[in-house]
Amino acid sequence: QSFGPFGFGDVDINNAGTVAFLANYTGGGMGVLVNQSVALQTGDIVDGKTITSLGKPIINDSGLVVAWAQFNDGSQAILTATVPEPMGSTIFATAALALGSRRRRRR
């Protein structure tokens, strides 16, 4: 994946010097990268839903990355990802906020 410009407001660094940042891919889409390895990206599937947008990542000193995500059905979640090993990453949906679904139900 090649990625284009990203804002410095989209970068977080933990005390170990591990960098997590949000990048816009030159071919479209975006990803949360940790030291240039992809932790989360648009197109990833979580609980049967496809990630369509991501927010600024935060990384703690244990290497756990947290980022906001929006899905193809309009729902939202806070996702966590471990610092990826060279062969992949592990994604966990920790809090499905589903704001879009709640708004539809209230009408």
OpenMM code with the backbone's topology and positions (N, CA, C; nanometers):
from openmm import Vec3, app, unit

residues = "GLN SER PHE GLY PRO PHE GLY PHE GLY ASP VAL ASP ILE ASN ASN ALA GLY THR VAL ALA PHE LEU ALA ASN TYR THR GLY GLY GLY MET GLY VAL LEU VAL ASN GLN SER VAL ALA LEU GLN THR GLY ASP ILE VAL ASP GLY LYS THR ILE THR SER LEU GLY LYS PRO ILE ILE ASN ASP SER GLY LEU VAL VAL ALA TRP ALA GLN PHE ASN ASP GLY SER GLN ALA ILE LEU THR ALA THR VAL PRO GLU PRO MET GLY SER THR ILE PHE ALA THR ALA ALA LEU ALA LEU GLY SER ARG ARG ARG ARG ARG ARG".split()
positions = [
    Vec3(0.0839, -0.1181, 0.0000),
    Vec3(0.0000, 0.0000, 0.0000),
    Vec3(0.0885, 0.1246, 0.0000),
    Vec3(0.0585, 0.2163, -0.0866),
    Vec3(0.1224, 0.3464, -0.0768),
    Vec3(0.0207, 0.4411, -0.0178),
    Vec3(0.0684, 0.5398, 0.0556),
    Vec3(-0.0245, 0.6320, 0.1183),
    Vec3(0.0182, 0.7748, 0.0938),
    Vec3(-0.0812, 0.8609, 0.0934),
    Vec3(-0.0594, 1.0008, 0.0628),
    Vec3(-0.0413, 1.0833, 0.1884),
    Vec3(-0.0581, 1.2127, 0.1747),
    Vec3(-0.0362, 1.3031, 0.2875),
    Vec3(-0.1360, 1.2795, 0.3999),
    Vec3(-0.0913, 1.3038, 0.5199),
    Vec3(-0.1773, 1.2939, 0.6372),
    Vec3(-0.1407, 1.4076, 0.7305),
    Vec3(-0.2365, 1.4513, 0.8123),
    Vec3(-0.2119, 1.5607, 0.9047),
    Vec3(-0.1366, 1.5134, 1.0273),
    Vec3(-0.0519, 1.6008, 1.0806),
    Vec3(0.0226, 1.5628, 1.2000),
    Vec3(-0.0664, 1.5505, 1.3224),
    Vec3(-0.1894, 1.6017, 1.3165),
    Vec3(-0.2847, 1.5817, 1.4242),
    Vec3(-0.3331, 1.4384, 1.4295),
    Vec3(-0.3013, 1.3596, 1.3286),
    Vec3(-0.3446, 1.2208, 1.3200),
    Vec3(-0.2363, 1.1234, 1.3660),
    Vec3(-0.1423, 1.1703, 1.4471),
    Vec3(-0.0279, 1.0890, 1.4914),
    Vec3(-0.0294, 1.0787, 1.6434),
    Vec3(0.0035, 0.9591, 1.6950),
    Vec3(0.0221, 0.9403, 1.8385),
    Vec3(0.1482, 0.8577, 1.8593),
    Vec3(0.2235, 0.8893, 1.9635),
    Vec3(0.3481, 0.8184, 1.9945),
    Vec3(0.3434, 0.7791, 2.1412),
    Vec3(0.3732, 0.6504, 2.1700),
    Vec3(0.3751, 0.6080, 2.3102),
    Vec3(0.5147, 0.6288, 2.3688),
    Vec3(0.5313, 0.5966, 2.4976),
    Vec3(0.6599, 0.6197, 2.5653),
    Vec3(0.7726, 0.5329, 2.5118),
    Vec3(0.7393, 0.4225, 2.4429),
    Vec3(0.8415, 0.3364, 2.3831),
    Vec3(0.8854, 0.3890, 2.2466),
    Vec3(0.8190, 0.4954, 2.1979),
    Vec3(0.8535, 0.5509, 2.0682),
    Vec3(0.7795, 0.4868, 1.9527),
    Vec3(0.6789, 0.4035, 1.9828),
    Vec3(0.5994, 0.3416, 1.8773),
    Vec3(0.5009, 0.4455, 1.8239),
    Vec3(0.4969, 0.4592, 1.6924),
    Vec3(0.4145, 0.5607, 1.6277),
    Vec3(0.2914, 0.4970, 1.5660),
    Vec3(0.1734, 0.5537, 1.5933),
    Vec3(0.0479, 0.5137, 1.5283),
    Vec3(-0.0042, 0.6368, 1.4560),
    Vec3(-0.0460, 0.6193, 1.3302),
    Vec3(-0.0968, 0.7346, 1.2558),
    Vec3(-0.2031, 0.6926, 1.1560),
    Vec3(-0.2851, 0.7899, 1.1188),
    Vec3(-0.3904, 0.7706, 1.0208),
    Vec3(-0.3374, 0.8165, 0.8863),
    Vec3(-0.3485, 0.7296, 0.7863),
    Vec3(-0.2972, 0.7618, 0.6523),
    Vec3(-0.4073, 0.7473, 0.5494),
    Vec3(-0.4079, 0.8363, 0.4517),
    Vec3(-0.4974, 0.8268, 0.3367),
    Vec3(-0.4211, 0.7592, 0.2244),
    Vec3(-0.4744, 0.6486, 0.1721),
    Vec3(-0.4080, 0.5777, 0.0640),
    Vec3(-0.4256, 0.6531, -0.0671),
    Vec3(-0.3231, 0.6529, -0.1493),
    Vec3(-0.3288, 0.7245, -0.2765),
    Vec3(-0.4365, 0.6680, -0.3683),
    Vec3(-0.4695, 0.5407, -0.3584),
    Vec3(-0.5734, 0.4804, -0.4410),
    Vec3(-0.7121, 0.4895, -0.3799),
    Vec3(-0.7257, 0.5584, -0.2681),
    Vec3(-0.8533, 0.5688, -0.1975),
    Vec3(-0.8514, 0.4849, -0.0714),
    Vec3(-0.9317, 0.5213, 0.0237),
    Vec3(-0.9357, 0.4519, 0.1518),
    Vec3(-0.8366, 0.5097, 0.2495),
    Vec3(-0.8364, 0.4536, 0.3696),
    Vec3(-0.7462, 0.5008, 0.4739),
    Vec3(-0.7113, 0.3859, 0.5667),
    Vec3(-0.6055, 0.4057, 0.6432),
    Vec3(-0.5644, 0.3028, 0.7364),
    Vec3(-0.4987, 0.3605, 0.8591),
    Vec3(-0.5025, 0.2854, 0.9679),
    Vec3(-0.4270, 0.3165, 1.0880),
    Vec3(-0.3005, 0.2325, 1.0793),
    Vec3(-0.1874, 0.2995, 1.0737),
    Vec3(-0.0599, 0.2308, 1.0627),
    Vec3(0.0178, 0.2449, 1.1922),
    Vec3(0.0912, 0.1410, 1.2268),
    Vec3(0.1784, 0.1409, 1.3436),
    Vec3(0.3171, 0.1073, 1.2934),
    Vec3(0.4065, 0.2057, 1.3014),
    Vec3(0.5417, 0.1889, 1.2484),
    Vec3(0.5383, 0.1303, 1.1070),
    Vec3(0.4499, 0.1790, 1.0239),
    Vec3(0.4332, 0.1447, 0.8830),
    Vec3(0.3717, 0.0072, 0.8570),
    Vec3(0.3184, -0.0586, 0.9601),
    Vec3(0.2411, -0.1819, 0.9430),
    Vec3(0.0943, -0.1479, 0.9629),
    Vec3(0.0068, -0.2041, 0.8820),
    Vec3(-0.1353, -0.1733, 0.8900),
    Vec3(-0.1984, -0.2441, 1.0100),
    Vec3(-0.2632, -0.1648, 1.0979),
    Vec3(-0.3354, -0.2200, 1.2124),
    Vec3(-0.4843, -0.2312, 1.1810),
    Vec3(-0.5409, -0.1290, 1.1184),
    Vec3(-0.6811, -0.1242, 1.0772),
    Vec3(-0.6867, -0.0506, 0.9445),
    Vec3(-0.7850, -0.0828, 0.8606),
    Vec3(-0.8005, -0.0058, 0.7371),
    Vec3(-0.9427, -0.0178, 0.6852),
    Vec3(-0.9821, 0.0807, 0.6033),
    Vec3(-1.1124, 0.0734, 0.5419),
    Vec3(-1.1160, -0.0526, 0.4561),
    Vec3(-1.2316, -0.1153, 0.4548),
    Vec3(-1.2456, -0.2421, 0.3837),
    Vec3(-1.2330, -0.3623, 0.4757),
    Vec3(-1.1714, -0.3447, 0.5943),
    Vec3(-1.1664, -0.4543, 0.6913),
    Vec3(-1.3082, -0.4864, 0.7363),
    Vec3(-1.3333, -0.6127, 0.7671),
    Vec3(-1.4652, -0.6567, 0.8114),
    Vec3(-1.4587, -0.6932, 0.9590),
    Vec3(-1.5492, -0.6346, 1.0375),
    Vec3(-1.5598, -0.6600, 1.1810),
    Vec3(-1.7050, -0.6965, 1.2100),
    Vec3(-1.7270, -0.8121, 1.2657),
    Vec3(-1.8633, -0.8592, 1.2970),
    Vec3(-1.9554, -0.8496, 1.1760),
    Vec3(-1.9046, -0.8824, 1.0590),
    Vec3(-1.9847, -0.8836, 0.9374),
    Vec3(-2.0081, -0.7475, 0.8743),
    Vec3(-1.9500, -0.6411, 0.9303),
    Vec3(-1.9662, -0.5055, 0.8771),
    Vec3(-1.8322, -0.4547, 0.8249),
    Vec3(-1.8371, -0.3749, 0.7192),
    Vec3(-1.7160, -0.3236, 0.6559),
    Vec3(-1.6826, -0.1843, 0.7073),
    Vec3(-1.5569, -0.1638, 0.7467),
    Vec3(-1.5117, -0.0318, 0.7912),
    Vec3(-1.5081, 0.0618, 0.6707),
    Vec3(-1.5736, 0.1788, 0.6830),
    Vec3(-1.5757, 0.2774, 0.5747),
    Vec3(-1.4987, 0.4041, 0.6098),
    Vec3(-1.4747, 0.4286, 0.7393),
    Vec3(-1.4026, 0.5481, 0.7815),
    Vec3(-1.3360, 0.5209, 0.9157),
    Vec3(-1.2235, 0.5907, 0.9406),
    Vec3(-1.1489, 0.5744, 1.0649),
    Vec3(-1.1126, 0.7105, 1.1221),
    Vec3(-1.0963, 0.7159, 1.2536),
    Vec3(-1.0543, 0.8384, 1.3207),
    Vec3(-0.9131, 0.8266, 1.3752),
    Vec3(-0.8662, 0.9350, 1.4370),
    Vec3(-0.7306, 0.9435, 1.4908),
    Vec3(-0.7024, 0.8284, 1.5875),
    Vec3(-0.5922, 0.7573, 1.5658),
    Vec3(-0.5571, 0.6483, 1.6567),
    Vec3(-0.4865, 0.6992, 1.7817),
    Vec3(-0.5003, 0.6210, 1.8881),
    Vec3(-0.4268, 0.6442, 2.0122),
    Vec3(-0.3583, 0.5125, 2.0455),
    Vec3(-0.2301, 0.5182, 2.0868),
    Vec3(-0.1565, 0.3972, 2.1215),
    Vec3(-0.1059, 0.4087, 2.2646),
    Vec3(-0.1265, 0.3021, 2.3440),
    Vec3(-0.0774, 0.3052, 2.4814),
    Vec3(0.0611, 0.2418, 2.4892),
    Vec3(0.1178, 0.2409, 2.6090),
    Vec3(0.2541, 0.1906, 2.6257),
    Vec3(0.2657, 0.0396, 2.6106),
    Vec3(0.1528, -0.0313, 2.6116),
    Vec3(0.1536, -0.1755, 2.5867),
    Vec3(0.1426, -0.2070, 2.4377),
    Vec3(0.1240, -0.1024, 2.3551),
    Vec3(0.1135, -0.1232, 2.2108),
    Vec3(-0.0283, -0.1446, 2.1621),
    Vec3(-0.1281, -0.1235, 2.2489),
    Vec3(-0.2671, -0.1374, 2.2087),
    Vec3(-0.3111, -0.0085, 2.1399),
    Vec3(-0.3668, -0.0232, 2.0198),
    Vec3(-0.4127, 0.0909, 1.9414),
    Vec3(-0.5650, 0.0988, 1.9506),
    Vec3(-0.6180, 0.2197, 1.9691),
    Vec3(-0.7615, 0.2434, 1.9765),
    Vec3(-0.7964, 0.3472, 1.8711),
    Vec3(-0.9045, 0.3240, 1.7966),
    Vec3(-0.9493, 0.4210, 1.6968),
    Vec3(-1.0999, 0.4095, 1.6763),
    Vec3(-1.1624, 0.5218, 1.6431),
    Vec3(-1.3035, 0.5256, 1.6071),
    Vec3(-1.3191, 0.4719, 1.4656),
    Vec3(-1.4292, 0.4016, 1.4411),
    Vec3(-1.4566, 0.3506, 1.3062),
    Vec3(-1.6041, 0.3660, 1.2745),
    Vec3(-1.6321, 0.3897, 1.1471),
    Vec3(-1.7698, 0.3886, 1.0977),
    Vec3(-1.7811, 0.2744, 0.9990),
    Vec3(-1.9007, 0.2106, 0.9964),
    Vec3(-1.9232, 0.0940, 0.9120),
    Vec3(-2.0201, 0.1245, 0.7981),
    Vec3(-2.0268, 0.0335, 0.7040),
    Vec3(-2.1109, 0.0503, 0.5848),
    Vec3(-2.2598, 0.0601, 0.6181),
    Vec3(-2.3029, 0.0161, 0.7342),
    Vec3(-2.4440, 0.0275, 0.7712),
    Vec3(-2.4728, 0.1543, 0.8512),
    Vec3(-2.3727, 0.2423, 0.8663),
    Vec3(-2.3896, 0.3670, 0.9398),
    Vec3(-2.3581, 0.3568, 1.0875),
    Vec3(-2.3404, 0.2366, 1.1399),
    Vec3(-2.3065, 0.2219, 1.2811),
    Vec3(-2.1615, 0.2616, 1.3043),
    Vec3(-2.1284, 0.2835, 1.4300),
    Vec3(-1.9941, 0.3256, 1.4681),
    Vec3(-1.9458, 0.2406, 1.5846),
    Vec3(-1.8151, 0.2341, 1.6015),
    Vec3(-1.7575, 0.1581, 1.7124),
    Vec3(-1.6213, 0.2141, 1.7466),
    Vec3(-1.5778, 0.1846, 1.8664),
    Vec3(-1.4395, 0.2081, 1.9062),
    Vec3(-1.3708, 0.0735, 1.8910),
    Vec3(-1.2663, 0.0683, 1.8085),
    Vec3(-1.1958, -0.0571, 1.7824),
    Vec3(-1.0589, -0.0546, 1.8469),
    Vec3(-1.0120, -0.1718, 1.8851),
    Vec3(-0.8749, -0.1854, 1.9331),
    Vec3(-0.8013, -0.2819, 1.8412),
    Vec3(-0.6732, -0.2617, 1.8296),
    Vec3(-0.5886, -0.3518, 1.7504),
    Vec3(-0.4552, -0.3641, 1.8212),
    Vec3(-0.4000, -0.4826, 1.8226),
    Vec3(-0.2671, -0.5002, 1.8772),
    Vec3(-0.1665, -0.4524, 1.7735),
    Vec3(-0.0471, -0.4165, 1.8182),
    Vec3(0.0562, -0.3764, 1.7235),
    Vec3(0.0786, -0.4944, 1.6311),
    Vec3(0.0600, -0.4732, 1.5014),
    Vec3(0.0645, -0.5860, 1.4089),
    Vec3(0.2017, -0.6499, 1.3971),
    Vec3(0.1975, -0.7815, 1.3829),
    Vec3(0.3178, -0.8550, 1.3466),
    Vec3(0.3287, -0.8468, 1.1951),
    Vec3(0.4407, -0.8819, 1.1374),
    Vec3(0.4545, -0.8682, 0.9924),
    Vec3(0.3468, -0.9383, 0.9106),
    Vec3(0.2846, -1.0443, 0.9612),
    Vec3(0.1874, -1.1205, 0.8827),
    Vec3(0.0427, -1.0781, 0.9042),
    Vec3(0.0131, -0.9794, 0.9866),
    Vec3(-0.1270, -0.9410, 1.0013),
    Vec3(-0.1558, -0.8707, 1.1304),
    Vec3(-0.2845, -0.8567, 1.1606),
    Vec3(-0.3256, -0.7884, 1.2819),
    Vec3(-0.4502, -0.8533, 1.3387),
    Vec3(-0.4765, -0.8227, 1.4626),
    Vec3(-0.5950, -0.8722, 1.5296),
    Vec3(-0.6841, -0.7536, 1.5621),
    Vec3(-0.8108, -0.7635, 1.5261),
    Vec3(-0.9042, -0.6539, 1.5470),
    Vec3(-1.0136, -0.6998, 1.6419),
    Vec3(-1.0454, -0.6155, 1.7369),
    Vec3(-1.1537, -0.6443, 1.8303),
    Vec3(-1.2481, -0.5250, 1.8341),
    Vec3(-1.3761, -0.5479, 1.8177),
    Vec3(-1.4746, -0.4419, 1.8369),
    Vec3(-1.5065, -0.4393, 1.9850),
    Vec3(-1.4727, -0.3302, 2.0535),
    Vec3(-1.4887, -0.3257, 2.1979),
    Vec3(-1.6118, -0.2503, 2.2429),
    Vec3(-1.6643, -0.1625, 2.1600),
    Vec3(-1.7838, -0.0885, 2.2012),
    Vec3(-1.8590, -0.0442, 2.0770),
    Vec3(-1.9649, -0.1131, 2.0435),
    Vec3(-2.0447, -0.0747, 1.9273),
    Vec3(-2.1383, 0.0371, 1.9700),
    Vec3(-2.1154, 0.1529, 1.9183),
    Vec3(-2.1955, 0.2680, 1.9582),
    Vec3(-2.3232, 0.2778, 1.8772),
    Vec3(-2.3200, 0.2348, 1.7537),
    Vec3(-2.4378, 0.2269, 1.6663),
    Vec3(-2.5241, 0.3520, 1.6724),
    Vec3(-2.4627, 0.4674, 1.6627),
    Vec3(-2.5377, 0.5926, 1.6713),
    Vec3(-2.6389, 0.6056, 1.5586),
    Vec3(-2.6022, 0.5643, 1.4390),
    Vec3(-2.6942, 0.5736, 1.3269),
    Vec3(-2.8188, 0.4893, 1.3502),
    Vec3(-2.8033, 0.3709, 1.4039),
    Vec3(-2.9169, 0.2825, 1.4297),
    Vec3(-3.0084, 0.3404, 1.5358),
    Vec3(-2.9530, 0.4020, 1.6393),
    Vec3(-3.0346, 0.4605, 1.7452),
    Vec3(-3.1205, 0.5746, 1.6910),
    Vec3(-3.0633, 0.6552, 1.6032),
    Vec3(-3.1404, 0.7670, 1.5473),
    Vec3(-3.2591, 0.7160, 1.4663),
    Vec3(-3.2399, 0.6104, 1.3895),
    Vec3(-3.3497, 0.5558, 1.3082),
    Vec3(-3.4607, 0.5000, 1.3951),
    Vec3(-3.4268, 0.4388, 1.5079),
    Vec3(-3.5271, 0.3787, 1.5945),
    Vec3(-3.6138, 0.4835, 1.6643),
    Vec3(-3.5593, 0.6003, 1.6917),
    Vec3(-3.6333, 0.7033, 1.7648),
    Vec3(-3.7376, 0.7709, 1.6791),
    Vec3(-3.7301, 0.7609, 1.5495),
    Vec3(-3.8236, 0.8301, 1.4609),
    Vec3(-3.9555, 0.7683, 1.4608),
] * unit.nanometer
topology = app.Topology()
chain = topology.addChain("A")
for resn in residues:
    res = topology.addResidue(resn, chain)
    for name in ("N", "CA", "C"):
        topology.addAtom(name, app.Element.getBySymbol(name[0]), res)
